[in-house]
Amino acid sequence: MVEAAKKIFMNEAKRNDVLKLDLDSREKIKIFNIPVGWFSVFFILTLVSVYTGYLPEGMIGSLLVMIILGEFFGWVGDRTPIIKSYLGGGAIVAIFGSAYMVYSGILPIAVVESVEGFMTTGGFLDFYIAALITGSILGMNSKVLVKVGVRYFAPIMGAVLGASLLAALIGSLVGFTLQDAVLVITLPIMGGGMGAGAVPMAQVYSEFMGQPASYFISVLVPALALGNVFAIILASLLSKLGEKFPSLSGNGQLIKGFKVENKKTQLDVQKMGAGLVAALLFFVAGHILGGFLPLHPYALMIILVAVAKIINVIPDIVVEGANQWYQFVAKAFTLALLFGIGVAYTDLNAVLSALSLQYILIVFSVVMGAIIGAGLIGKLVGFYPIESAITAGLCMANMGGTGDVAVLSAAKRMQLMPFAQIASRLGGAIILLIAGLLIPILF
């Protein structure tokens, strides 16, 4: 009788221990730094507001949906075999999970329109990129910044040349003409996204070839969308390649000695406020100059921040605040932004409509050519091949600012945003110039 009682007591104690361990493990699982149980409550309440029509319009409702669903998709993607290792993990699931919700009609149209407005006219993408550019450039070593900037256009041109040559070669093998392979597919992919690349390129094509610009946009969009998909996936694979062959990678450094100086200082809300104001003012200054100079405001902003850093006119307290603000924005809003990119900028119809074998092969060859060209030329001028291929290659071959965020997130190298933006914006301007020169020759 006593022995039986002891067994019952021990079994009960074991069950209690198991239950306690189970509860402890649940508490350790966090999404967005929130215990998974509480995050589940937030998730359900968000869905209730979405599907009952009570989600507020504008920033509050949009940002809530983007954070909660973006973090959920990111958490799933970072824990799904194959996807987490080779396809971009949480970044690609956040983008294409939200894009599928729009494509399938799962996300109500009112929510889609609210998120699109917040991302585009609401300026959330600009807000995010302004923080990353300002904080990361001000956190650089000024001598290294000069050293990198002078030679950075070499791998950009290497990416353009590599993409064009490989696309022309593969295109000839699968039945594409040189004009289609280079002008219709390669240049739009390498052109800096929709607003800065495909749209003005369609206007250039229209002026030379007679068809309306809307016709060329419908032709260019599938190439751009599919190229962006490959860029995200290959960014993740390049990150894995760098882990297997450390000599090829700087682990987020473009050259030896280049890094964002994330000093271990106590976070200060007032300093972060100063950093926020600095990011906003540099962004506005870029737009002011854009009214007088024929360059994209992002490119002008990069130049302004770089000059301010090199001549050391920004007070240390503002520099530190900008760096802290950049780190906060990158950690808090990246997956939310990727969800918004999927909703506002990723057209699954365009991607799916392009899925013929020949088209896929030639788009893949463009992105691979950009990687090879940027990586090889980058190594020749002293850059790490992996970082050069990601920034000067893949950030030329994606959808501009939105693609830069997705590619760098998949590659786990968000600190390289300034160089990604140089590739997207100034590189995109170079592509428009090349298109204007080549069209009269090839047509």
C-alpha positions as CSV (number, residue, x, y, z in Angstrom):
1,M,0.0,0.0,0.0
2,V,2.8,2.4,0.9
3,E,4.7,1.5,-2.2
4,A,1.7,2.1,-4.4
5,A,1.2,5.5,-2.7
6,K,4.9,6.4,-3.4
7,K,4.5,5.5,-7.1
8,I,1.4,7.6,-7.4
9,F,3.1,10.5,-5.7
10,M,6.2,10.2,-7.9
11,N,4.2,10.0,-11.1
12,E,2.2,13.0,-10.1
13,A,5.5,14.9,-9.4
14,K,6.8,13.9,-12.8
15,R,3.6,15.1,-14.5
16,N,3.9,18.4,-12.6
17,D,7.6,18.8,-13.6
18,V,6.7,18.1,-17.3
19,L,3.8,20.6,-17.1
20,K,6.1,23.2,-15.6
21,L,8.8,22.6,-18.2
22,D,6.1,22.8,-20.9
23,L,4.9,26.2,-19.5
24,D,8.5,27.4,-19.2
25,S,9.3,26.5,-22.8
26,R,6.2,28.3,-24.0
27,E,7.3,31.4,-22.2
28,K,10.7,31.1,-23.8
29,I,9.1,31.1,-27.3
30,K,8.6,34.7,-28.4
31,I,7.4,36.4,-31.5
32,F,8.4,40.1,-31.8
33,N,9.8,39.7,-28.3
34,I,6.3,38.9,-27.0
35,P,5.6,35.5,-25.3
36,V,3.8,33.3,-27.9
37,G,0.7,33.0,-25.8
38,W,0.2,36.8,-25.6
39,F,1.2,37.2,-29.3
40,S,-1.6,34.7,-30.1
41,V,-4.1,36.9,-28.3
42,F,-2.8,39.9,-30.3
43,F,-3.0,37.9,-33.5
44,I,-6.6,36.8,-32.9
45,L,-7.7,40.4,-32.0
46,T,-6.1,41.7,-35.2
47,L,-7.8,39.1,-37.3
48,V,-11.2,40.0,-35.7
49,S,-10.7,43.7,-36.5
50,V,-9.7,42.8,-40.1
51,Y,-12.7,40.5,-40.8
52,T,-15.3,42.4,-38.9
53,G,-14.5,45.7,-40.7
54,Y,-13.5,47.5,-37.5
55,L,-9.8,47.9,-38.3
56,P,-9.1,51.7,-38.3
57,E,-8.0,53.2,-41.6
58,G,-4.6,54.9,-42.1
59,M,-1.4,54.4,-40.1
60,I,-2.8,52.7,-37.0
61,G,-4.7,49.9,-38.6
62,S,-2.2,49.4,-41.4
63,L,0.8,49.2,-39.1
64,L,-0.9,46.8,-36.7
65,V,-1.8,44.4,-39.5
66,M,1.7,44.7,-41.0
67,I,3.5,44.1,-37.7
68,I,1.4,41.2,-36.5
69,L,1.0,39.3,-39.8
70,G,4.5,40.2,-40.9
71,E,6.1,39.0,-37.7
72,F,4.0,35.8,-37.8
73,F,5.0,35.0,-41.4
74,G,8.6,35.8,-40.5
75,W,8.5,33.5,-37.5
76,V,7.1,30.7,-39.6
77,G,9.5,31.2,-42.5
78,D,12.5,31.2,-40.2
79,R,11.5,27.8,-38.8
80,T,10.4,26.1,-42.0
81,P,13.0,23.6,-43.4
82,I,14.4,24.4,-46.8
83,I,12.7,27.8,-46.8
84,K,14.8,29.0,-43.8
85,S,18.0,27.6,-45.2
86,Y,17.8,28.3,-49.0
87,L,14.8,30.4,-49.9
88,G,15.2,33.5,-47.8
89,G,13.4,32.4,-44.7
90,G,11.1,34.8,-43.0
91,A,11.8,37.6,-45.5
92,I,10.4,35.7,-48.5
93,V,7.5,34.2,-46.5
94,A,6.5,37.7,-45.3
95,I,6.5,39.0,-48.9
96,F,4.8,36.2,-50.7
97,G,2.5,35.2,-47.9
98,S,1.0,38.7,-48.0
99,A,1.1,38.8,-51.8
100,Y,-0.9,35.5,-51.8
101,M,-3.4,36.9,-49.3
102,V,-4.0,39.7,-51.9
103,Y,-4.0,37.4,-54.9
104,S,-6.5,34.9,-53.4
105,G,-8.7,37.5,-51.8
106,I,-8.1,36.4,-48.3
107,L,-7.1,39.9,-47.2
108,P,-10.2,42.2,-47.5
109,I,-9.9,44.9,-50.2
110,A,-10.4,47.7,-47.6
111,V,-7.3,46.4,-45.7
112,V,-5.3,46.0,-49.0
113,E,-6.1,49.6,-50.0
114,S,-5.2,50.9,-46.5
115,V,-1.8,49.1,-46.5
116,E,-1.1,50.2,-50.1
117,G,-1.8,53.8,-49.2
118,F,0.3,53.6,-46.0
119,M,3.2,52.2,-48.0
120,T,3.0,54.5,-51.0
121,T,1.3,57.9,-50.4
122,G,1.8,57.5,-46.6
123,G,5.6,57.2,-47.2
124,F,6.3,54.3,-44.8
125,L,8.9,52.8,-47.2
126,D,10.7,56.2,-47.5
127,F,10.5,56.6,-43.7
128,Y,12.2,53.2,-43.2
129,I,14.9,53.7,-45.9
130,A,15.7,57.2,-44.6
131,A,16.4,55.8,-41.2
132,L,18.7,53.1,-42.5
133,I,20.6,55.3,-44.9
134,T,21.2,58.1,-42.3
135,G,22.1,55.8,-39.4
136,S,24.3,53.4,-41.3
137,I,26.3,56.0,-43.2
138,L,26.8,58.1,-40.1
139,G,28.0,55.0,-38.3
140,M,30.7,54.3,-40.9
141,N,34.4,55.2,-40.6
142,S,34.7,58.3,-42.8
143,K,38.0,57.2,-44.3
144,V,36.7,53.9,-45.3
145,L,33.5,55.5,-46.7
146,V,35.7,57.5,-49.1
147,K,37.7,54.5,-50.0
148,V,34.6,52.4,-50.9
149,G,32.7,55.2,-52.7
150,V,35.4,55.9,-55.2
151,R,35.6,52.3,-56.6
152,Y,32.0,51.2,-56.1
153,F,30.9,51.9,-59.7
154,A,33.2,49.2,-61.0
155,P,31.2,46.3,-59.7
156,I,28.0,48.0,-60.7
157,M,29.2,48.1,-64.3
158,G,30.4,44.6,-63.9
159,A,26.9,43.5,-62.9
160,V,25.3,45.2,-66.0
161,L,27.9,43.7,-68.3
162,G,27.6,40.2,-66.8
163,A,23.8,40.3,-66.9
164,S,23.7,41.4,-70.5
165,L,26.2,38.9,-71.8
166,L,24.7,35.9,-70.0
167,A,21.2,36.9,-71.0
168,A,22.2,37.3,-74.6
169,L,23.9,33.9,-74.5
170,I,21.0,32.0,-72.8
171,G,18.5,34.0,-74.8
172,S,20.0,32.8,-78.1
173,L,19.8,29.2,-76.9
174,V,16.1,29.3,-76.0
175,G,14.9,31.4,-78.9
176,F,15.0,35.0,-77.8
177,T,16.3,37.7,-80.1
178,L,19.2,40.0,-78.9
179,Q,16.7,42.9,-78.7
180,D,14.3,41.0,-76.5
181,A,17.0,39.4,-74.3
182,V,18.8,42.7,-73.6
183,L,16.2,45.5,-73.9
184,V,12.9,43.8,-72.9
185,I,14.3,41.6,-70.1
186,T,17.8,42.5,-69.0
187,L,17.6,46.3,-68.7
188,P,14.2,46.5,-66.9
189,I,15.4,43.9,-64.3
190,M,18.6,46.0,-63.8
191,G,16.8,49.3,-64.0
192,G,16.1,50.2,-60.3
193,G,12.5,49.1,-59.8
194,M,9.2,50.3,-61.1
195,G,9.1,54.1,-60.4
196,A,12.8,54.8,-61.1
197,G,13.3,52.1,-63.8
198,A,10.4,50.4,-65.6
199,V,8.1,53.4,-65.8
200,P,10.6,55.9,-67.3
201,M,12.1,53.1,-69.4
202,A,8.7,52.4,-70.9
203,Q,8.4,56.0,-71.8
204,V,11.8,55.9,-73.5
205,Y,10.7,52.8,-75.4
206,S,7.5,54.5,-76.4
207,E,9.2,57.6,-77.8
208,F,11.5,55.4,-80.0
209,M,9.2,52.6,-81.0
210,G,5.7,54.1,-81.3
211,Q,3.7,51.9,-78.9
212,P,2.1,53.5,-75.9
213,A,4.0,53.4,-72.6
214,S,1.3,51.3,-71.0
215,Y,2.1,48.5,-73.5
216,F,5.7,48.4,-72.6
217,I,5.0,48.5,-68.9
218,S,2.8,45.4,-69.2
219,V,5.8,43.7,-71.0
220,L,8.4,44.9,-68.5
221,V,6.6,44.1,-65.2
222,P,6.8,40.3,-65.4
223,A,10.6,40.4,-66.0
224,L,10.9,42.8,-63.0
225,A,8.7,40.8,-60.7
226,L,10.3,37.4,-61.5
227,G,13.8,38.9,-61.3
228,N,13.0,40.2,-57.9
229,V,12.0,36.7,-56.8
230,F,15.3,35.2,-58.0
231,A,17.2,38.1,-56.3
232,I,15.7,37.4,-52.9
233,I,16.3,33.6,-53.2
234,L,19.8,34.0,-54.4
235,A,20.6,36.5,-51.7
236,S,19.9,33.8,-49.1
237,L,22.0,31.3,-51.0
238,L,24.9,33.7,-51.2
239,S,24.7,34.2,-47.5
240,K,25.0,30.4,-47.1
241,L,27.9,30.3,-49.6
242,G,29.7,32.9,-47.5
243,E,29.3,30.7,-44.4
244,K,30.8,27.7,-46.2
245,F,33.6,29.7,-47.8
246,P,34.5,32.4,-45.3
247,S,37.2,33.9,-47.5
248,L,34.6,35.1,-49.9
249,S,32.6,37.0,-47.4
250,G,33.1,40.0,-45.1
251,N,30.0,39.0,-43.0
252,G,28.3,42.3,-43.8
253,Q,31.5,44.3,-44.5
254,L,32.1,45.4,-48.1
255,I,35.9,45.7,-47.6
256,K,38.2,45.0,-44.8
257,G,37.8,47.6,-42.1
258,F,34.3,48.7,-43.4
259,K,31.6,48.3,-40.8
260,V,28.8,50.1,-39.1
261,E,30.2,51.1,-35.7
262,N,27.5,49.8,-33.4
263,K,29.0,51.0,-30.2
264,K,27.7,49.5,-27.0
265,T,26.0,52.5,-25.5
266,Q,23.0,52.8,-23.4
267,L,19.9,53.5,-25.5
268,D,18.7,57.0,-25.0
269,V,15.2,58.0,-26.2
270,Q,16.2,61.7,-26.6
271,K,19.2,60.7,-28.7
272,M,17.0,58.5,-30.8
273,G,14.6,61.4,-31.3
274,A,17.5,63.5,-32.6
275,G,18.4,60.6,-34.9
276,L,14.8,60.5,-36.2
277,V,14.9,64.2,-37.0
278,A,18.2,63.9,-38.7
279,A,16.9,61.1,-41.0
280,L,13.8,63.1,-41.9
281,L,15.8,66.3,-42.6
282,F,18.3,64.5,-44.8
283,F,15.4,62.9,-46.7
284,V,13.7,66.2,-47.2
285,A,17.1,67.8,-48.3
286,G,17.4,65.1,-50.9
287,H,14.0,66.1,-52.3
288,I,14.9,69.8,-52.3
289,L,18.0,69.1,-54.3
290,G,16.1,66.8,-56.6
291,G,14.1,69.8,-57.8
292,F,17.3,71.2,-59.2
293,L,19.5,68.2,-60.1
294,P,18.5,65.3,-62.4
295,L,19.2,62.6,-59.8
296,H,16.8,60.5,-57.6
297,P,16.3,62.0,-54.2
298,Y,17.6,58.8,-52.5
299,A,20.8,59.2,-54.4
300,L,21.1,62.8,-53.4
301,M,20.3,61.9,-49.8
302,I,23.1,59.4,-49.8
303,I,25.5,62.0,-51.1
304,L,24.5,64.5,-48.5
305,V,24.8,62.2,-45.6
306,A,28.2,60.9,-46.9
307,V,29.5,64.4,-47.3
308,A,28.3,65.4,-43.8
309,K,30.0,62.4,-42.4
310,I,33.3,62.9,-44.3
311,I,33.6,66.6,-43.3
312,N,32.5,65.8,-39.7
313,V,29.9,68.5,-39.3
314,I,27.3,66.5,-37.5
315,P,27.5,66.6,-33.6
316,D,28.4,63.3,-32.0
317,I,25.1,63.2,-30.1
318,V,23.2,63.3,-33.4
319,V,25.4,60.7,-35.0
320,E,24.9,58.3,-32.0
321,G,21.2,59.0,-32.1
322,A,20.9,58.3,-35.8
323,N,22.7,55.0,-35.3
324,Q,20.4,54.0,-32.4
325,W,17.3,55.0,-34.4
326,Y,18.5,53.0,-37.4
327,Q,19.0,49.9,-35.2
328,F,15.5,50.3,-33.7
329,V,13.8,50.7,-37.0
330,A,15.6,47.8,-38.6
331,K,14.6,45.5,-35.7
332,A,11.1,46.7,-35.2
333,F,9.8,47.3,-38.7
334,T,11.6,45.1,-41.2
335,L,9.1,42.2,-41.3
336,A,6.2,44.7,-41.2
337,L,7.7,46.5,-44.2
338,L,8.2,43.2,-46.0
339,F,4.5,42.4,-45.5
340,G,3.6,45.8,-46.9
341,I,5.9,45.1,-49.9
342,G,4.0,41.9,-50.6
343,V,0.7,43.7,-50.5
344,A,1.6,46.9,-52.3
345,Y,4.4,46.0,-54.7
346,T,4.3,42.2,-55.5
347,D,1.9,41.3,-58.2
348,L,1.5,37.5,-58.3
349,N,-0.5,37.7,-61.5
350,A,2.5,39.2,-63.2
351,V,4.9,36.6,-61.8
352,L,2.6,33.7,-62.7
353,S,1.9,35.0,-66.2
354,A,5.7,34.8,-66.9
355,L,6.2,31.2,-65.9
356,S,7.3,29.7,-69.1
357,L,10.5,27.7,-69.0
358,Q,12.3,29.9,-71.5
359,Y,11.3,33.1,-69.8
360,I,12.3,31.7,-66.4
361,L,15.7,30.6,-67.7
362,I,16.5,34.0,-69.3
363,V,15.4,35.9,-66.2
364,F,17.5,33.6,-64.0
365,S,20.5,34.2,-66.3
366,V,20.2,38.0,-65.9
367,V,20.3,37.7,-62.1
368,M,23.1,35.2,-62.2
369,G,25.1,37.3,-64.6
370,A,24.7,40.3,-62.3
371,I,26.0,38.2,-59.4
372,I,29.0,36.9,-61.4
373,G,29.9,40.3,-62.9
374,A,29.6,42.2,-59.6
375,G,31.4,39.5,-57.6
376,L,34.3,39.2,-60.0
377,I,34.8,42.9,-60.6
378,G,34.2,43.6,-56.9
379,K,37.0,41.2,-56.0
380,L,39.4,42.9,-58.5
381,V,38.9,46.3,-56.8
382,G,39.2,45.0,-53.3
383,F,35.7,44.1,-52.2
384,Y,34.5,40.9,-50.7
385,P,32.8,39.0,-53.6
386,I,29.7,38.0,-51.6
387,E,28.9,41.5,-50.4
388,S,29.8,43.0,-53.8
389,A,27.5,40.5,-55.6
390,I,24.6,41.2,-53.1
391,T,24.8,45.0,-53.2
392,A,26.1,45.9,-56.7
393,G,24.6,42.8,-58.3
394,L,21.3,41.7,-56.7
395,C,20.4,45.2,-55.6
396,M,20.6,46.2,-59.2
397,A,18.5,43.1,-60.2
398,N,15.6,43.6,-57.8
399,M,12.6,46.0,-57.5
400,G,14.4,49.1,-56.2
401,G,13.9,50.2,-52.6
402,T,11.5,47.4,-51.8
403,G,13.7,44.8,-53.3
404,D,16.7,46.2,-51.5
405,V,15.0,45.6,-48.2
406,A,14.0,42.1,-49.1
407,V,17.4,41.1,-50.6
408,L,19.4,42.5,-47.6
409,S,17.0,41.0,-45.2
410,A,17.3,37.5,-46.8
411,A,21.1,37.9,-46.9
412,K,21.1,39.2,-43.2
413,R,23.1,42.3,-44.3
414,M,20.8,45.2,-43.6
415,Q,23.8,47.4,-42.7
416,L,24.7,47.5,-46.4
417,M,21.6,49.6,-47.3
418,P,23.5,52.7,-48.4
419,F,25.4,50.7,-51.0
420,A,22.2,48.9,-52.1
421,Q,20.6,52.2,-52.6
422,I,23.5,53.5,-54.7
423,A,23.2,50.4,-56.9
424,S,19.4,50.8,-57.2
425,R,19.3,54.6,-57.8
426,L,22.5,55.7,-59.5
427,G,22.8,52.3,-61.2
428,G,19.2,52.6,-62.4
429,A,20.0,56.0,-63.9
430,I,22.9,54.4,-65.8
431,I,20.6,51.8,-67.1
432,L,18.2,54.4,-68.5
433,L,21.1,56.1,-70.2
434,I,22.2,52.8,-71.7
435,A,18.7,52.0,-72.9
436,G,18.5,55.4,-74.6
437,L,21.7,54.7,-76.4
438,L,21.0,51.1,-77.4
439,I,17.4,51.4,-78.7
440,P,18.4,53.4,-81.8
441,I,21.1,50.9,-82.5
442,L,19.1,47.7,-82.0
443,F,15.8,48.8,-83.5
